[in-house]
């Protein structure tokens, strides 16, 4: 009986895969790893050169495009198109769970990782937009302000645009649950499986695998750096593989449990712990100074938003803006396929306004306080001499900043700092697990032709592959190369996001007719012949989690 069940599971896996996207997506990734392993210097040189070319010639375009995404989403939030819905069904999840899953699937692991360190780096080397002395009192609010800017609003915009571009055409027009669904307004829901669509999906698989493998490297380095900094333990290559394997096992188990039992519950836990850690840091740190700094930095963010968004640092050849702002825009663009696909997957029944609001407003309302409190506390501690965080950061890298910050927060003989550090490490891990869950689920959906619930074998296969890629690259020192390769893929996905917006504008204009219409029944339910004609329509309300 067990053998028959196993055989059936294997047959389901073989029957569901889309052979071209599956083979090329996995093949390109493995080929990249193999080439880098055989000749890391040559491969690194080629990838680095391509990255320099993209940053050197198109940095202005990425700044404009990402700002344009924000403007489009703001229009959807306040404009009449916001009333359109992604399908007729009721939302699958509560709003809190919906928000926590979007947050956990997106940038949350990076937000937690960089929270204690980014403001410190801007305090140490002030962004050239401001004529302020480094490590001065005046540099503190600017440092916190810029860290808020880099992680709130703009970064999330490409995820949200991609999620709307995929989700609307999946749930309203019956397009397959794949990134190529954004082509629906131009070729029809039944014809997105063309050469352009397959190319988009293959590139999306590679970008997703590269992004997650790199993040596994970042998070793994946080643990390895902590062991060396705190206790002088150096695990070597075997330890690196063990850490990556452990994290892979965690997110694979959660992934197999499904969206409801795995990703949703873990995401809810993440946000509770995230909020608790913020409150504790505020309570046991320089509370009133942090509150004052938060107000000042948030005011600067609002008042100087457009200056920061369009600053390209041309007097220095764009070096600072390329290393920071443009890099931060390209990185989520490379991640936008999986994040957008996951947002589309969980947005059935939501209004366009809800998706847009959650994507750039609700996420920012959680992100801005984090950088204000955690980054502000670290910067204040450094400035007033409570803790030397920059010294260890310069020696060990950014991953050590959390250890130093929370280690300096013991209160009245109580091991508060130790507890906060433990919570911080748990949070980084669980946020990464949910990001890896959603990305692996997205890859599984892309390589099965858009199946909403891919088989367990499919999910496990991609989970193991991502862990293996991360382990190999960590050992041979290739994480930075794969990161650069993922950055390169951000360029094409900027174009895909623009295509998604053009398609949405075209479709929304046709559906709602006159923008001045106020009859919600007309806006919501204008007949749509393509919705019922598509043979690939996703079944409504068939969540088996």
C-alpha positions, -999 to +999 in steps of 0.1 A: +000+000+000+028+024+009+047+015-023+016+022-043+011+055-025+047+065-032+043+055-068+012+077-071+030+106-056+059+103-081+034+100-110+016+132-097+050+150-097+059+139-132+025+147-146+023+182-131+057+196-142+060+220-171+090+204-187+106+234-204+103+258-175+113+231-150+143+219-170+157+253-180+150+269-146+169+242-127+194+237-155+205+274-157+209+276-120+230+244-117+251+254-148+259+288-131+270+270-099+290+245-119+308+272-139+315+292-108+328+261-090+352+252-118+365+287-124+353+311-098+377+339-108+366+340-144+329+336-136+331+363-109+348+386-133+321+382-160+292+386-136+309+416-119+315+433-152+278+428-162+267+442-129+289+473-133+275+478-168+239+477-155+246+500-126+267+524-146+243+529-175+208+524-162+208+536-125+187+566-134+161+543-151+157+522-120+152+552-098+125+566-121+108+532-126+105+524-089+092+558-081+067+554-109+055+521-093+049+540-060+029+567-079+008+541-096+000+523-064-010+555-046-034+562-075-049+527-070-053+533-033-072+566-037-086+563-072-118+546-085-099+515-098-092+505-062-128+491-060-121+463-085-116+429-070-093+399-077-121+373-081-157+369-069-149+347-038-145+358-002-109+364+009-092+332+019-075+345+050-081+371+077-066+405+070-040+401+098-029+368+084-029+382+049-007+411+060+017+389+080+022+365+051+030+394+027+054+409+052+071+376+059+073+366+023+089+399+012+117+418+028+112+409+065+144+388+069+165+416+054+147+442+075+156+423+107+191+416+095+199+452+086+179+468+114+208+471+139+235+480+113+223+501+083+218+534+103+252+529+119+268+527+084+251+559+073+262+575+106+298+564+099+297+576+063+270+601+057+251+599+023+265+626+000+231+642-004+237+658+030+266+681+039+270+668+075+300+656+093+303+618+098+297+605+133+283+638+145+250+645+164+235+659+132+243+627+113+221+605+136+187+615+123+199+615+087+213+579+092+180+566+106+160+585+079+179+569+051+176+534+065+138+539+067+138+552+031+157+522+018+134+496+034+099+511+034+075+521+006+097+520-025+112+485-022+078+470-016+063+487-047+076+462-073+064+432-052+029+448-051+028+458-088+038+422-098+013+407-073-015+428-088-004+421-124-004+384-118-033+381-093-059+401-112-055+382-144-054+348-126-084+354-104-105+375-129-094+362-163-084+326-155-047+330-165-023+303-152-007+311-118+026+321-133+046+353-137+038+352-174+001+359-165+010+396-168+009+391-206-029+383-205-041+417-217-020+415-248-022+378-258-052+364-239-052+341-208-050+310-230-019+322-249+005+333-222+023+300-227+042+314-257+079+320-261+079+353-243+059+338-214+082+308-210+112+331-211+098+352-183+090+321-162+124+306-167+142+338-158+119+341-128+129+306-116+166+315-118+161+349-101+141+333-073+167+305-067+195+330-067+177+353-044+169+327-018+202+310-020+219+343-013+196+350+016+204+316+030+241+326+028+233+359+046+213+343+074+238+315+078+266+340+081+248+357+109+249+325+130+284+316+120+296+352+127+279+351+161+295+319+171+329+333+163+323+367+178+306+355+210+324+323+217+354+321+193+340+290+176+349+286+139+330+257+123+346+257+089+330+243+057+313+214+075+296+238+100+285+261+072+268+231+054+253+220+087+237+255+093+224+257+058+210+222+059+193+229+092+176+260+078+166+241+046+150+214+067+130+240+087+115+257+057+110+225+038+089+211+066+069+243+069+065+243+031+051+207+029+025+217+056+011+242+031+000+278+031-026+276+059-009+252+083+027+263+076+033+297+062+002+314+077+008+303+113+046+309+112+039+344+097+015+353+125+041+342+150+068+362+133+048+395+135+040+390+172+077+384+180+087+413+157+064+436+177+075+423+210+112+427+202+106+463+191+087+472+222+113+456+244+142+474+226+124+507+231+116+499+268+151+489+278+170+513+255+172+551+256+134+554+253+128+591+252+159+598+230+147+572+205+112+586+204+126+621+197+149+607+170+120+587+155+099+618+151+128+638+135+138+610+111+102+603+100+097+640+094+128+640+072+116+609+054+083+626+045+098+660+036+128+648+016+113+616+001+116+628-036+151+641-031+163+607-018+143+588-044+159+607-073+194+612-059+219+595-083+252+609-069+266+618-103+294+640-088+310+608-076+302+587-107+271+573-090+292+552-066+272+558-034+238+556-049+247+525-070+260+508-039+230+517-018+198+530-033+200+515-068+213+482-054+183+481-030+159+487-059+174+460-081+175+434-054+137+434-048+131+436-085+150+403-089+128+389-061+096+404-075+086+372-095+083+350-064+070+377-041+045+389-067+034+353-074+029+346-037+009+378-032-012+368-062-018+333-047-031+347-014-050+377-027-081+360-041-112+380-032-092+411-021-099+445-037-072+462-057-071+489-031-065+464-003-036+448-021-020+482-030-025+495+006-011+464+022+018+463-002+033+497+004+015+513+033+008+486+059+043+471+054+059+505+058+039+511+090+057+481+104+091+488+089+096+524+098+093+519+136+117+490+134+145+510+119+137+540+141+138+519+173+165+493+166+186+513+143+182+544+164+192+526+196+223+512+179+233+546+166+227+564+199+247+537+218+276+542+193+275+580+196+273+582+234+298+554+240+274+529+255+286+503+231+312+501+203+293+485+175+312+499+145+345+483+156+332+447+155+312+455+123+343+466+106+361+434+117+333+408+113+308+425+090+272+437+094+260+403+108+276+410+141+258+443+149+228+426+166+251+407+189+268+438+201+236+459+204+215+435+224+245+424+244+247+460+257+211+460+269+212+440+302+190+458+327+196+459+365+216+426+365+189+408+345+199+390+313+176+412+292+202+416+264+206+378+261+169+373+259+166+400+232+195+385+213+178+351+214+146+366+201+165+385+174+181+353+161+148+334+162+131+362+143+158+363+116+155+326+112+117+324+111+113+353+088+138+337+065+119+304+067+087+321+056+105+339+027+120+306+016+086+288+020+068+313-003+097+315-028+098+277-031+060+275-034+063+301-062+089+282-080+068+250-077+038+268-092+059+283-120+073+249-129+039+231-129+022+254-153+005+274-126-008+247-102-020+264-070-011+234-048+019+216-062+027+182-050+048+176-019+076+161-039+078+191-061+081+214-031+107+192-014+127+190-047+130+228-050+136+233-013+165+208-013+179+224-045+179+258-030+197+245+001+222+227-020+230+258-041+234+279-010+257+254+007+279+250-024+282+288-029+289+295+007+318+269+007+334+281-025+327+318-017+303+324-045+274+340-027+284+375-039+285+363-075+250+348-073+238+380-056+253+400-085+236+376-110+203+381-093+208+419-094+213+416-132+179+398-135+164+428-117+167+448-149+145+426-170+119+423-142+117+461-141+105+458-177+081+430-167+067+452-139+061+480-164+044+456-187+022+446-158+012+482-151+004+488-188-017+457-189-036+467-157-042+502-170-055+488-203-078+463-185-090+486-158-098+513-183-119+489-204-136+474-173-146+505-155-151+527-186-154+563-174-132+571-144-160+592-130-183+562-126-195+558-091-218+528-095-199+501-077-220+474-093-209+486-127-172+489-116-172+455-099-192+434-122-190+445-158-193+413-178-160+397-188-162+371-215-126+360-210-132+350-174-154+320-183-138+311-216-103+303-203-096+266-201-069+272-175-092+290-150-080+285-114-106+266-094-122+289-068-121+280-031-102+248-034-075+253-008-066+220+007-043+233+034 
